């Protein structure tokens, strides 16, 4: 399941949904990306994410499929927000359900690393000294 959305999401709801996917899930691992106040020595007031929707969905689906095959996990959810995001708000959630913790952790790490490398998602940090696009 892939979602790209402007509104916030419920971590608890997504975890419950994952647990209900299969009676064989013995491990649920999550990664929650949250907007932080300091970055590269600058105080950040808010973030703004731009996403090329169609390409991002396709890329996230590819990453999800690769992770599921490579690590033999049961399911993976990926949710990424776009638009303006305030400090301490949620940005991205990855939820992996697997039979065992090792595969769940590895799949989750793989997903976030690949999203950072491949997804057409751009982040702008808004600071008192100006706005900065982040590589």
C-alpha positions in Angstrom: 0.0 0.0 0.0 1.4 3.4 -1.1 -0.1 6.7 -0.1 1.0 10.2 -1.0 -1.1 12.8 0.9 -1.2 16.3 2.2 -2.9 15.4 5.5 -1.3 13.8 8.5 -1.7 10.1 9.2 -2.2 7.9 12.3 0.8 5.7 13.1 -1.3 3.6 15.5 -4.0 3.0 12.8 -1.4 2.0 10.2 0.2 -0.5 12.7 -3.1 -2.0 13.6 -4.0 -2.3 9.9 -0.6 -4.1 9.3 -1.2 -6.5 12.2 -4.6 -7.4 10.7 -3.0 -8.2 7.3 -1.9 -11.7 8.3 -2.0 -14.1 11.2 1.6 -14.9 10.3 3.0 -11.5 11.2 5.3 -11.9 14.2 7.2 -8.6 13.8 6.1 -5.1 12.8 8.8 -2.5 12.3 8.2 1.1 11.6 10.2 4.1 10.4 8.6 7.5 11.2 10.3 10.6 9.7 9.5 13.8 11.6 10.3 17.4 10.8 13.2 18.6 13.0 14.0 22.2 14.0 17.7 22.2 13.3 19.4 21.2 10.0 22.9 22.0 8.7 23.4 24.5 11.5 20.3 26.5 10.6 17.1 26.8 12.6 14.2 25.5 10.4 10.8 27.1 10.8 8.9 24.7 8.5 9.5 22.3 5.6 7.8 22.2 2.2 7.7 19.0 0.2 7.1 18.8 -3.5 6.3 15.5 -5.1 5.9 14.4 -8.7 2.9 12.3 -7.8 2.6 9.8 -10.7 6.4 9.1 -10.8 6.6 9.0 -7.0 3.8 6.5 -6.6 5.4 4.3 -9.3 8.9 4.5 -7.7 7.5 3.8 -4.2 5.6 0.8 -5.5 8.8 -0.5 -7.2 10.8 -0.1 -3.9 8.0 -1.8 -2.0 7.9 -4.7 -4.4 11.7 -5.1 -4.4 11.8 -5.1 -0.6 9.0 -7.6 -0.3 10.8 -10.0 -2.7 14.3 -9.4 -1.3 13.5 -9.8 2.4 10.5 -12.1 2.1 8.2 -9.9 4.3 4.5 -10.2 4.3 3.5 -6.6 3.6 4.8 -3.0 3.5 3.0 0.3 3.8 4.6 3.6 2.7 3.0 6.9 3.4 4.7 10.2 2.4 3.2 13.7 2.9 3.6 16.7 0.7 3.0 20.4 1.1 3.9 22.5 4.2 5.0 20.6 7.3 5.5 22.2 10.6 8.3 21.2 13.1 7.5 17.9 14.9 4.9 16.9 12.4 5.0 13.5 10.6 6.6 13.4 7.1 6.9 9.7 6.2 5.9 6.4 7.6 7.1 3.0 6.6 5.4 -0.1 8.2 6.8 -3.5 7.6 5.0 -6.7 8.6 7.1 -9.9 8.6 7.3 -13.3 10.3 10.6 -12.4 11.9 12.2 -9.1 13.1 15.5 -9.4 11.2 13.7 -9.3 7.8 11.3 -6.6 9.0 14.2 -4.3 10.1 16.2 -5.0 6.9 13.2 -4.3 4.6 12.4 -1.1 6.5 16.0 0.2 6.2 16.1 -0.7 2.5 12.9 1.2 1.9 13.9 4.4 3.5 17.4 4.3 1.9 16.0 3.7 -1.6 13.3 6.3 -1.2 16.0 8.9 -0.3 18.0 7.8 -3.4 15.3 7.3 -6.0 11.9 9.0 -5.3 11.1 12.2 -7.1 10.4 14.0 -3.8 12.0 17.4 -3.0 12.4 19.1 0.4 12.7 22.8 1.0 13.8 24.1 4.4 12.3 27.5 5.3 14.6 29.4 7.7 15.0 33.0 8.9 18.0 33.3 6.5 16.0 32.1 3.5 14.7 29.0 1.9 17.0 26.1 1.0 16.4 23.1 -1.2 17.9 20.0 0.3 19.8 17.4 -1.7 
